[in-house]
Amino acid sequence: MGKILENKLKIIVGENQAIKNICSWKRTKKKQINKSDLIKYDLELAKKYISIGKAVIKFKVNDFRPYTF
């Protein structure tokens, strides 16, 4: 609940960094990159750092469902 209220305050304050005597925070942009961005930028560079692993089969077991074995 606290994080929701904090985010609402940040929206209200906009580009400013604080509300006097109430709250403050630093606004910094984080640089992020994902696989699709890297592939669009340079396919050869992406091939150097992206590896394909083995296929893995996973399944979920429902504890409350009666399984017959």
mmCIF file of the N, C-alpha and C atoms, coordinates in Angstrom:
data_MODEL
# 
_entry.id   MODEL 
# 
loop_
_atom_site.group_PDB 
_atom_site.id 
_atom_site.type_symbol 
_atom_site.label_atom_id 
_atom_site.label_alt_id 
_atom_site.label_comp_id 
_atom_site.label_asym_id 
_atom_site.label_entity_id 
_atom_site.label_seq_id 
_atom_site.pdbx_PDB_ins_code 
_atom_site.Cartn_x 
_atom_site.Cartn_y 
_atom_site.Cartn_z 
_atom_site.occupancy 
_atom_site.B_iso_or_equiv 
_atom_site.pdbx_formal_charge 
_atom_site.auth_seq_id 
_atom_site.auth_comp_id 
_atom_site.auth_asym_id 
_atom_site.auth_atom_id 
_atom_site.pdbx_PDB_model_num 
ATOM 1   N N  . MET A 1 1  ? 0.824  -1.191  0.000   1.00 0.00 ? 1  MET A N  1 
ATOM 2   C CA . MET A 1 1  ? 0.000  0.000   0.000   1.00 0.00 ? 1  MET A CA 1 
ATOM 3   C C  . MET A 1 1  ? 0.871  1.259   0.000   1.00 0.00 ? 1  MET A C  1 
ATOM 4   N N  . GLY A 1 2  ? 1.978  1.216   0.733   1.00 0.00 ? 2  GLY A N  1 
ATOM 5   C CA . GLY A 1 2  ? 2.862  2.374   0.811   1.00 0.00 ? 2  GLY A CA 1 
ATOM 6   C C  . GLY A 1 2  ? 3.475  2.723   -0.528  1.00 0.00 ? 2  GLY A C  1 
ATOM 7   N N  . LYS A 1 3  ? 3.832  1.699   -1.313  1.00 0.00 ? 3  LYS A N  1 
ATOM 8   C CA . LYS A 1 3  ? 4.440  1.927   -2.629  1.00 0.00 ? 3  LYS A CA 1 
ATOM 9   C C  . LYS A 1 3  ? 3.431  2.570   -3.577  1.00 0.00 ? 3  LYS A C  1 
ATOM 10  N N  . ILE A 1 4  ? 2.176  2.176   -3.469  1.00 0.00 ? 4  ILE A N  1 
ATOM 11  C CA . ILE A 1 4  ? 1.127  2.761   -4.311  1.00 0.00 ? 4  ILE A CA 1 
ATOM 12  C C  . ILE A 1 4  ? 0.978  4.249   -4.011  1.00 0.00 ? 4  ILE A C  1 
ATOM 13  N N  . LEU A 1 5  ? 0.950  4.597   -2.734  1.00 0.00 ? 5  LEU A N  1 
ATOM 14  C CA . LEU A 1 5  ? 0.831  6.005   -2.349  1.00 0.00 ? 5  LEU A CA 1 
ATOM 15  C C  . LEU A 1 5  ? 2.060  6.804   -2.788  1.00 0.00 ? 5  LEU A C  1 
ATOM 16  N N  . GLU A 1 6  ? 3.234  6.189   -2.661  1.00 0.00 ? 6  GLU A N  1 
ATOM 17  C CA . GLU A 1 6  ? 4.461  6.871   -3.097  1.00 0.00 ? 6  GLU A CA 1 
ATOM 18  C C  . GLU A 1 6  ? 4.412  7.146   -4.593  1.00 0.00 ? 6  GLU A C  1 
ATOM 19  N N  . ASN A 1 7  ? 3.972  6.181   -5.379  1.00 0.00 ? 7  ASN A N  1 
ATOM 20  C CA . ASN A 1 7  ? 3.878  6.371   -6.828  1.00 0.00 ? 7  ASN A CA 1 
ATOM 21  C C  . ASN A 1 7  ? 2.859  7.446   -7.189  1.00 0.00 ? 7  ASN A C  1 
ATOM 22  N N  . LYS A 1 8  ? 1.747  7.511   -6.449  1.00 0.00 ? 8  LYS A N  1 
ATOM 23  C CA . LYS A 1 8  ? 0.758  8.559   -6.698  1.00 0.00 ? 8  LYS A CA 1 
ATOM 24  C C  . LYS A 1 8  ? 1.346  9.937   -6.416  1.00 0.00 ? 8  LYS A C  1 
ATOM 25  N N  . LEU A 1 9  ? 2.122  10.049  -5.331  1.00 0.00 ? 9  LEU A N  1 
ATOM 26  C CA . LEU A 1 9  ? 2.774  11.323  -5.019  1.00 0.00 ? 9  LEU A CA 1 
ATOM 27  C C  . LEU A 1 9  ? 3.746  11.723  -6.122  1.00 0.00 ? 9  LEU A C  1 
ATOM 28  N N  . LYS A 1 10 ? 4.496  10.761  -6.639  1.00 0.00 ? 10 LYS A N  1 
ATOM 29  C CA . LYS A 1 10 ? 5.456  11.054  -7.706  1.00 0.00 ? 10 LYS A CA 1 
ATOM 30  C C  . LYS A 1 10 ? 4.746  11.563  -8.957  1.00 0.00 ? 10 LYS A C  1 
ATOM 31  N N  . ILE A 1 11 ? 3.573  10.997  -9.242  1.00 0.00 ? 11 ILE A N  1 
ATOM 32  C CA . ILE A 1 11 ? 2.806  11.456  -10.405 1.00 0.00 ? 11 ILE A CA 1 
ATOM 33  C C  . ILE A 1 11 ? 2.313  12.878  -10.191 1.00 0.00 ? 11 ILE A C  1 
ATOM 34  N N  . ILE A 1 12 ? 1.820  13.163  -8.991  1.00 0.00 ? 12 ILE A N  1 
ATOM 35  C CA . ILE A 1 12 ? 1.313  14.500  -8.677  1.00 0.00 ? 12 ILE A CA 1 
ATOM 36  C C  . ILE A 1 12 ? 2.425  15.538  -8.753  1.00 0.00 ? 12 ILE A C  1 
ATOM 37  N N  . VAL A 1 13 ? 3.587  15.199  -8.217  1.00 0.00 ? 13 VAL A N  1 
ATOM 38  C CA . VAL A 1 13 ? 4.707  16.144  -8.176  1.00 0.00 ? 13 VAL A CA 1 
ATOM 39  C C  . VAL A 1 13 ? 5.292  16.368  -9.563  1.00 0.00 ? 13 VAL A C  1 
ATOM 40  N N  . GLY A 1 14 ? 5.206  15.377  -10.427 1.00 0.00 ? 14 GLY A N  1 
ATOM 41  C CA . GLY A 1 14 ? 5.696  15.530  -11.791 1.00 0.00 ? 14 GLY A CA 1 
ATOM 42  C C  . GLY A 1 14 ? 7.202  15.552  -11.866 1.00 0.00 ? 14 GLY A C  1 
ATOM 43  N N  . GLU A 1 15 ? 7.739  16.548  -12.534 1.00 0.00 ? 15 GLU A N  1 
ATOM 44  C CA . GLU A 1 15 ? 9.178  16.624  -12.775 1.00 0.00 ? 15 GLU A CA 1 
ATOM 45  C C  . GLU A 1 15 ? 9.961  17.119  -11.560 1.00 0.00 ? 15 GLU A C  1 
ATOM 46  N N  . ASN A 1 16 ? 9.287  17.649  -10.565 1.00 0.00 ? 16 ASN A N  1 
ATOM 47  C CA . ASN A 1 16 ? 9.985  18.134  -9.373  1.00 0.00 ? 16 ASN A CA 1 
ATOM 48  C C  . ASN A 1 16 ? 10.500 16.962  -8.548  1.00 0.00 ? 16 ASN A C  1 
ATOM 49  N N  . GLN A 1 17 ? 11.454 17.241  -7.647  1.00 0.00 ? 17 GLN A N  1 
ATOM 50  C CA . GLN A 1 17 ? 12.073 16.174  -6.879  1.00 0.00 ? 17 GLN A CA 1 
ATOM 51  C C  . GLN A 1 17 ? 11.528 16.065  -5.465  1.00 0.00 ? 17 GLN A C  1 
ATOM 52  N N  . ALA A 1 18 ? 10.592 16.904  -5.064  1.00 0.00 ? 18 ALA A N  1 
ATOM 53  C CA . ALA A 1 18 ? 10.121 16.833  -3.686  1.00 0.00 ? 18 ALA A CA 1 
ATOM 54  C C  . ALA A 1 18 ? 8.879  17.674  -3.478  1.00 0.00 ? 18 ALA A C  1 
ATOM 55  N N  . ILE A 1 19 ? 8.225  17.409  -2.352  1.00 0.00 ? 19 ILE A N  1 
ATOM 56  C CA . ILE A 1 19 ? 7.195  18.272  -1.801  1.00 0.00 ? 19 ILE A CA 1 
ATOM 57  C C  . ILE A 1 19 ? 7.767  18.753  -0.478  1.00 0.00 ? 19 ILE A C  1 
ATOM 58  N N  . LYS A 1 20 ? 7.885  20.046  -0.310  1.00 0.00 ? 20 LYS A N  1 
ATOM 59  C CA . LYS A 1 20 ? 8.570  20.609  0.853   1.00 0.00 ? 20 LYS A CA 1 
ATOM 60  C C  . LYS A 1 20 ? 7.986  20.077  2.157   1.00 0.00 ? 20 LYS A C  1 
ATOM 61  N N  . ASN A 1 21 ? 8.871  19.569  3.020   1.00 0.00 ? 21 ASN A N  1 
ATOM 62  C CA . ASN A 1 21 ? 8.553  19.026  4.343   1.00 0.00 ? 21 ASN A CA 1 
ATOM 63  C C  . ASN A 1 21 ? 7.648  17.791  4.319   1.00 0.00 ? 21 ASN A C  1 
ATOM 64  N N  . ILE A 1 22 ? 7.482  17.165  3.155   1.00 0.00 ? 22 ILE A N  1 
ATOM 65  C CA . ILE A 1 22 ? 6.648  15.955  3.086   1.00 0.00 ? 22 ILE A CA 1 
ATOM 66  C C  . ILE A 1 22 ? 7.460  14.765  2.571   1.00 0.00 ? 22 ILE A C  1 
ATOM 67  N N  . CYS A 1 23 ? 8.002  14.879  1.365   1.00 0.00 ? 23 CYS A N  1 
ATOM 68  C CA . CYS A 1 23 ? 8.758  13.762  0.809   1.00 0.00 ? 23 CYS A CA 1 
ATOM 69  C C  . CYS A 1 23 ? 9.712  14.263  -0.265  1.00 0.00 ? 23 CYS A C  1 
ATOM 70  N N  . SER A 1 24 ? 10.709 13.461  -0.531  1.00 0.00 ? 24 SER A N  1 
ATOM 71  C CA . SER A 1 24 ? 11.655 13.782  -1.599  1.00 0.00 ? 24 SER A CA 1 
ATOM 72  C C  . SER A 1 24 ? 12.272 12.491  -2.125  1.00 0.00 ? 24 SER A C  1 
ATOM 73  N N  . TRP A 1 25 ? 12.738 12.525  -3.345  1.00 0.00 ? 25 TRP A N  1 
ATOM 74  C CA . TRP A 1 25 ? 13.429 11.404  -3.982  1.00 0.00 ? 25 TRP A CA 1 
ATOM 75  C C  . TRP A 1 25 ? 14.192 11.927  -5.165  1.00 0.00 ? 25 TRP A C  1 
ATOM 76  N N  . LYS A 1 26 ? 15.194 11.184  -5.575  1.00 0.00 ? 26 LYS A N  1 
ATOM 77  C CA . LYS A 1 26 ? 15.984 11.580  -6.734  1.00 0.00 ? 26 LYS A CA 1 
ATOM 78  C C  . LYS A 1 26 ? 15.377 10.954  -7.978  1.00 0.00 ? 26 LYS A C  1 
ATOM 79  N N  . ARG A 1 27 ? 15.285 11.742  -8.998  1.00 0.00 ? 27 ARG A N  1 
ATOM 80  C CA . ARG A 1 27 ? 14.778 11.234  -10.270 1.00 0.00 ? 27 ARG A CA 1 
ATOM 81  C C  . ARG A 1 27 ? 15.967 10.988  -11.183 1.00 0.00 ? 27 ARG A C  1 
ATOM 82  N N  . THR A 1 28 ? 16.217 9.739   -11.447 1.00 0.00 ? 28 THR A N  1 
ATOM 83  C CA . THR A 1 28 ? 17.287 9.380   -12.371 1.00 0.00 ? 28 THR A CA 1 
ATOM 84  C C  . THR A 1 28 ? 16.735 8.382   -13.380 1.00 0.00 ? 28 THR A C  1 
ATOM 85  N N  . LYS A 1 29 ? 17.183 8.505   -14.586 1.00 0.00 ? 29 LYS A N  1 
ATOM 86  C CA . LYS A 1 29 ? 16.771 7.567   -15.622 1.00 0.00 ? 29 LYS A CA 1 
ATOM 87  C C  . LYS A 1 29 ? 17.725 6.381   -15.606 1.00 0.00 ? 29 LYS A C  1 
ATOM 88  N N  . LYS A 1 30 ? 17.169 5.198   -15.752 1.00 0.00 ? 30 LYS A N  1 
ATOM 89  C CA . LYS A 1 30 ? 17.966 3.979   -15.798 1.00 0.00 ? 30 LYS A CA 1 
ATOM 90  C C  . LYS A 1 30 ? 18.069 3.532   -17.250 1.00 0.00 ? 30 LYS A C  1 
ATOM 91  N N  . LYS A 1 31 ? 19.268 3.197   -17.652 1.00 0.00 ? 31 LYS A N  1 
ATOM 92  C CA . LYS A 1 31 ? 19.461 2.677   -18.998 1.00 0.00 ? 31 LYS A CA 1 
ATOM 93  C C  . LYS A 1 31 ? 19.207 1.178   -18.967 1.00 0.00 ? 31 LYS A C  1 
ATOM 94  N N  . GLN A 1 32 ? 18.331 0.734   -19.836 1.00 0.00 ? 32 GLN A N  1 
ATOM 95  C CA . GLN A 1 32 ? 18.001 -0.676  -19.915 1.00 0.00 ? 32 GLN A CA 1 
ATOM 96  C C  . GLN A 1 32 ? 18.045 -1.116  -21.359 1.00 0.00 ? 32 GLN A C  1 
ATOM 97  N N  . ILE A 1 33 ? 18.457 -2.340  -21.563 1.00 0.00 ? 33 ILE A N  1 
ATOM 98  C CA . ILE A 1 33 ? 18.484 -2.907  -22.908 1.00 0.00 ? 33 ILE A CA 1 
ATOM 99  C C  . ILE A 1 33 ? 17.953 -4.331  -22.815 1.00 0.00 ? 33 ILE A C  1 
ATOM 100 N N  . ASN A 1 34 ? 17.218 -4.727  -23.820 1.00 0.00 ? 34 ASN A N  1 
ATOM 101 C CA . ASN A 1 34 ? 16.755 -6.109  -23.860 1.00 0.00 ? 34 ASN A CA 1 
ATOM 102 C C  . ASN A 1 34 ? 17.231 -6.784  -25.137 1.00 0.00 ? 34 ASN A C  1 
ATOM 103 N N  . LYS A 1 35 ? 16.951 -8.047  -25.250 1.00 0.00 ? 35 LYS A N  1 
ATOM 104 C CA . LYS A 1 35 ? 17.475 -8.837  -26.360 1.00 0.00 ? 35 LYS A CA 1 
ATOM 105 C C  . LYS A 1 35 ? 16.993 -8.313  -27.712 1.00 0.00 ? 35 LYS A C  1 
ATOM 106 N N  . SER A 1 36 ? 15.722 -7.978  -27.812 1.00 0.00 ? 36 SER A N  1 
ATOM 107 C CA . SER A 1 36 ? 15.192 -7.512  -29.101 1.00 0.00 ? 36 SER A CA 1 
ATOM 108 C C  . SER A 1 36 ? 15.811 -6.179  -29.519 1.00 0.00 ? 36 SER A C  1 
ATOM 109 N N  . ASP A 1 37 ? 16.097 -5.293  -28.563 1.00 0.00 ? 37 ASP A N  1 
ATOM 110 C CA . ASP A 1 37 ? 16.756 -4.028  -28.878 1.00 0.00 ? 37 ASP A CA 1 
ATOM 111 C C  . ASP A 1 37 ? 18.157 -4.276  -29.425 1.00 0.00 ? 37 ASP A C  1 
ATOM 112 N N  . LEU A 1 38 ? 18.873 -5.210  -28.798 1.00 0.00 ? 38 LEU A N  1 
ATOM 113 C CA . LEU A 1 38 ? 20.231 -5.525  -29.235 1.00 0.00 ? 38 LEU A CA 1 
ATOM 114 C C  . LEU A 1 38 ? 20.230 -6.140  -30.631 1.00 0.00 ? 38 LEU A C  1 
ATOM 115 N N  . ILE A 1 39 ? 19.273 -7.006  -30.906 1.00 0.00 ? 39 ILE A N  1 
ATOM 116 C CA . ILE A 1 39 ? 19.182 -7.626  -32.233 1.00 0.00 ? 39 ILE A CA 1 
ATOM 117 C C  . ILE A 1 39 ? 18.872 -6.579  -33.294 1.00 0.00 ? 39 ILE A C  1 
ATOM 118 N N  . LYS A 1 40 ? 17.984 -5.640  -32.986 1.00 0.00 ? 40 LYS A N  1 
ATOM 119 C CA . LYS A 1 40 ? 17.666 -4.575  -33.943 1.00 0.00 ? 40 LYS A CA 1 
ATOM 120 C C  . LYS A 1 40 ? 18.868 -3.678  -34.206 1.00 0.00 ? 40 LYS A C  1 
ATOM 121 N N  . TYR A 1 41 ? 19.655 -3.412  -33.150 1.00 0.00 ? 41 TYR A N  1 
ATOM 122 C CA . TYR A 1 41 ? 20.797 -2.521  -33.279 1.00 0.00 ? 41 TYR A CA 1 
ATOM 123 C C  . TYR A 1 41 ? 21.922 -3.158  -34.083 1.00 0.00 ? 41 TYR A C  1 
ATOM 124 N N  . ASP A 1 42 ? 22.325 -4.374  -33.712 1.00 0.00 ? 42 ASP A N  1 
ATOM 125 C CA . ASP A 1 42 ? 23.433 -5.037  -34.392 1.00 0.00 ? 42 ASP A CA 1 
ATOM 126 C C  . ASP A 1 42 ? 23.303 -6.542  -34.195 1.00 0.00 ? 42 ASP A C  1 
ATOM 127 N N  . LEU A 1 43 ? 22.893 -7.252  -35.239 1.00 0.00 ? 43 LEU A N  1 
ATOM 128 C CA . LEU A 1 43 ? 22.660 -8.686  -35.165 1.00 0.00 ? 43 LEU A CA 1 
ATOM 129 C C  . LEU A 1 43 ? 23.943 -9.450  -34.843 1.00 0.00 ? 43 LEU A C  1 
ATOM 130 N N  . GLU A 1 44 ? 25.066 -9.054  -35.446 1.00 0.00 ? 44 GLU A N  1 
ATOM 131 C CA . GLU A 1 44 ? 26.336 -9.749  -35.195 1.00 0.00 ? 44 GLU A CA 1 
ATOM 132 C C  . GLU A 1 44 ? 26.778 -9.595  -33.745 1.00 0.00 ? 44 GLU A C  1 
ATOM 133 N N  . LEU A 1 45 ? 26.614 -8.429  -33.189 1.00 0.00 ? 45 LEU A N  1 
ATOM 134 C CA . LEU A 1 45 ? 26.951 -8.206  -31.787 1.00 0.00 ? 45 LEU A CA 1 
ATOM 135 C C  . LEU A 1 45 ? 26.049 -9.053  -30.890 1.00 0.00 ? 45 LEU A C  1 
ATOM 136 N N  . ALA A 1 46 ? 24.782 -9.128  -31.238 1.00 0.00 ? 46 ALA A N  1 
ATOM 137 C CA . ALA A 1 46 ? 23.847 -9.931  -30.456 1.00 0.00 ? 46 ALA A CA 1 
ATOM 138 C C  . ALA A 1 46 ? 24.233 -11.405 -30.480 1.00 0.00 ? 46 ALA A C  1 
ATOM 139 N N  . LYS A 1 47 ? 24.658 -11.901 -31.615 1.00 0.00 ? 47 LYS A N  1 
ATOM 140 C CA . LYS A 1 47 ? 25.044 -13.315 -31.732 1.00 0.00 ? 47 LYS A CA 1 
ATOM 141 C C  . LYS A 1 47 ? 26.241 -13.659 -30.841 1.00 0.00 ? 47 LYS A C  1 
ATOM 142 N N  . LYS A 1 48 ? 27.098 -12.682 -30.569 1.00 0.00 ? 48 LYS A N  1 
ATOM 143 C CA . LYS A 1 48 ? 28.256 -12.929 -29.707 1.00 0.00 ? 48 LYS A CA 1 
ATOM 144 C C  . LYS A 1 48 ? 27.850 -13.184 -28.260 1.00 0.00 ? 48 LYS A C  1 
ATOM 145 N N  . TYR A 1 49 ? 26.801 -12.525 -27.795 1.00 0.00 ? 49 TYR A N  1 
ATOM 146 C CA . TYR A 1 49 ? 26.463 -12.543 -26.381 1.00 0.00 ? 49 TYR A CA 1 
ATOM 147 C C  . TYR A 1 49 ? 25.187 -13.304 -26.031 1.00 0.00 ? 49 TYR A C  1 
ATOM 148 N N  . ILE A 1 50 ? 24.386 -13.657 -27.017 1.00 0.00 ? 50 ILE A N  1 
ATOM 149 C CA . ILE A 1 50 ? 23.154 -14.388 -26.751 1.00 0.00 ? 50 ILE A CA 1 
ATOM 150 C C  . ILE A 1 50 ? 23.378 -15.850 -27.099 1.00 0.00 ? 50 ILE A C  1 
ATOM 151 N N  . SER A 1 51 ? 23.161 -16.712 -26.128 1.00 0.00 ? 51 SER A N  1 
ATOM 152 C CA . SER A 1 51 ? 23.332 -18.144 -26.367 1.00 0.00 ? 51 SER A CA 1 
ATOM 153 C C  . SER A 1 51 ? 21.994 -18.855 -26.201 1.00 0.00 ? 51 SER A C  1 
ATOM 154 N N  . ILE A 1 52 ? 21.825 -19.913 -26.934 1.00 0.00 ? 52 ILE A N  1 
ATOM 155 C CA . ILE A 1 52 ? 20.599 -20.694 -26.872 1.00 0.00 ? 52 ILE A CA 1 
ATOM 156 C C  . ILE A 1 52 ? 20.892 -21.934 -26.035 1.00 0.00 ? 52 ILE A C  1 
ATOM 157 N N  . GLY A 1 53 ? 20.120 -22.120 -24.992 1.00 0.00 ? 53 GLY A N  1 
ATOM 158 C CA . GLY A 1 53 ? 20.309 -23.259 -24.102 1.00 0.00 ? 53 GLY A CA 1 
ATOM 159 C C  . GLY A 1 53 ? 19.498 -24.464 -24.544 1.00 0.00 ? 53 GLY A C  1 
ATOM 160 N N  . LYS A 1 54 ? 19.638 -25.538 -23.779 1.00 0.00 ? 54 LYS A N  1 
ATOM 161 C CA . LYS A 1 54 ? 18.880 -26.749 -24.063 1.00 0.00 ? 54 LYS A CA 1 
ATOM 162 C C  . LYS A 1 54 ? 17.412 -26.529 -23.730 1.00 0.00 ? 54 LYS A C  1 
ATOM 163 N N  . ALA A 1 55 ? 16.541 -27.236 -24.458 1.00 0.00 ? 55 ALA A N  1 
ATOM 164 C CA . ALA A 1 55 ? 15.117 -27.185 -24.168 1.00 0.00 ? 55 ALA A CA 1 
ATOM 165 C C  . ALA A 1 55 ? 14.856 -27.932 -22.867 1.00 0.00 ? 55 ALA A C  1 
ATOM 166 N N  . VAL A 1 56 ? 13.997 -27.375 -22.042 1.00 0.00 ? 56 VAL A N  1 
ATOM 167 C CA . VAL A 1 56 ? 13.679 -27.970 -20.750 1.00 0.00 ? 56 VAL A CA 1 
ATOM 168 C C  . VAL A 1 56 ? 12.169 -28.130 -20.650 1.00 0.00 ? 56 VAL A C  1 
ATOM 169 N N  . ILE A 1 57 ? 11.749 -29.298 -20.186 1.00 0.00 ? 57 ILE A N  1 
ATOM 170 C CA . ILE A 1 57 ? 10.322 -29.541 -19.994 1.00 0.00 ? 57 ILE A CA 1 
ATOM 171 C C  . ILE A 1 57 ? 10.002 -29.277 -18.524 1.00 0.00 ? 57 ILE A C  1 
ATOM 172 N N  . LYS A 1 58 ? 9.025  -28.421 -18.282 1.00 0.00 ? 58 LYS A N  1 
ATOM 173 C CA . LYS A 1 58 ? 8.605  -28.088 -16.929 1.00 0.00 ? 58 LYS A CA 1 
ATOM 174 C C  . LYS A 1 58 ? 7.103  -28.298 -16.806 1.00 0.00 ? 58 LYS A C  1 
ATOM 175 N N  . PHE A 1 59 ? 6.665  -28.672 -15.621 1.00 0.00 ? 59 PHE A N  1 
ATOM 176 C CA . PHE A 1 59 ? 5.250  -28.783 -15.370 1.00 0.00 ? 59 PHE A CA 1 
ATOM 177 C C  . PHE A 1 59 ? 4.969  -28.451 -13.916 1.00 0.00 ? 59 PHE A C  1 
ATOM 178 N N  . LYS A 1 60 ? 3.733  -28.051 -13.658 1.00 0.00 ? 60 LYS A N  1 
ATOM 179 C CA . LYS A 1 60 ? 3.310  -27.707 -12.304 1.00 0.00 ? 60 LYS A CA 1 
ATOM 180 C C  . LYS A 1 60 ? 2.396  -28.793 -11.774 1.00 0.00 ? 60 LYS A C  1 
ATOM 181 N N  . VAL A 1 61 ? 2.560  -29.107 -10.510 1.00 0.00 ? 61 VAL A N  1 
ATOM 182 C CA . VAL A 1 61 ? 1.714  -30.089 -9.856  1.00 0.00 ? 61 VAL A CA 1 
ATOM 183 C C  . VAL A 1 61 ? 0.810  -29.355 -8.879  1.00 0.00 ? 61 VAL A C  1 
ATOM 184 N N  . ASN A 1 62 ? -0.479 -29.574 -9.023  1.00 0.00 ? 62 ASN A N  1 
ATOM 185 C CA . ASN A 1 62 ? -1.452 -28.974 -8.122  1.00 0.00 ? 62 ASN A CA 1 
ATOM 186 C C  . ASN A 1 62 ? -1.578 -29.871 -6.895  1.00 0.00 ? 62 ASN A C  1 
ATOM 187 N N  . ASP A 1 63 ? -1.220 -29.366 -5.720  1.00 0.00 ? 63 ASP A N  1 
ATOM 188 C CA . ASP A 1 63 ? -1.250 -30.153 -4.488  1.00 0.00 ? 63 ASP A CA 1 
ATOM 189 C C  . ASP A 1 63 ? -2.657 -30.606 -4.110  1.00 0.00 ? 63 ASP A C  1 
ATOM 190 N N  . PHE A 1 64 ? -3.662 -29.881 -4.522  1.00 0.00 ? 64 PHE A N  1 
ATOM 191 C CA . PHE A 1 64 ? -5.026 -30.173 -4.115  1.00 0.00 ? 64 PHE A CA 1 
ATOM 192 C C  . PHE A 1 64 ? -5.778 -31.073 -5.096  1.00 0.00 ? 64 PHE A C  1 
ATOM 193 N N  . ARG A 1 65 ? -5.147 -31.425 -6.206  1.00 0.00 ? 65 ARG A N  1 
ATOM 194 C CA . ARG A 1 65 ? -5.798 -32.282 -7.200  1.00 0.00 ? 65 ARG A CA 1 
ATOM 195 C C  . ARG A 1 65 ? -5.362 -33.726 -6.968  1.00 0.00 ? 65 ARG A C  1 
ATOM 196 N N  . PRO A 1 66 ? -6.299 -34.653 -6.920  1.00 0.00 ? 66 PRO A N  1 
ATOM 197 C CA . PRO A 1 66 ? -5.913 -36.061 -6.718  1.00 0.00 ? 66 PRO A CA 1 
ATOM 198 C C  . PRO A 1 66 ? -5.401 -36.666 -8.029  1.00 0.00 ? 66 PRO A C  1 
ATOM 199 N N  . TYR A 1 67 ? -4.122 -36.986 -8.073  1.00 0.00 ? 67 TYR A N  1 
ATOM 200 C CA . TYR A 1 67 ? -3.519 -37.609 -9.250  1.00 0.00 ? 67 TYR A CA 1 
ATOM 201 C C  . TYR A 1 67 ? -3.552 -39.121 -9.094  1.00 0.00 ? 67 TYR A C  1 
ATOM 202 N N  . THR A 1 68 ? -3.851 -39.830 -10.176 1.00 0.00 ? 68 THR A N  1 
ATOM 203 C CA . THR A 1 68 ? -3.798 -41.294 -10.139 1.00 0.00 ? 68 THR A CA 1 
ATOM 204 C C  . THR A 1 68 ? -2.528 -41.737 -10.841 1.00 0.00 ? 68 THR A C  1 
ATOM 205 N N  . PHE A 1 69 ? -1.747 -42.538 -10.148 1.00 0.00 ? 69 PHE A N  1 
ATOM 206 C CA . PHE A 1 69 ? -0.494 -43.025 -10.728 1.00 0.00 ? 69 PHE A CA 1 
ATOM 207 C C  . PHE A 1 69 ? -0.568 -44.504 -10.971 1.00 0.00 ? 69 PHE A C  1 
# 
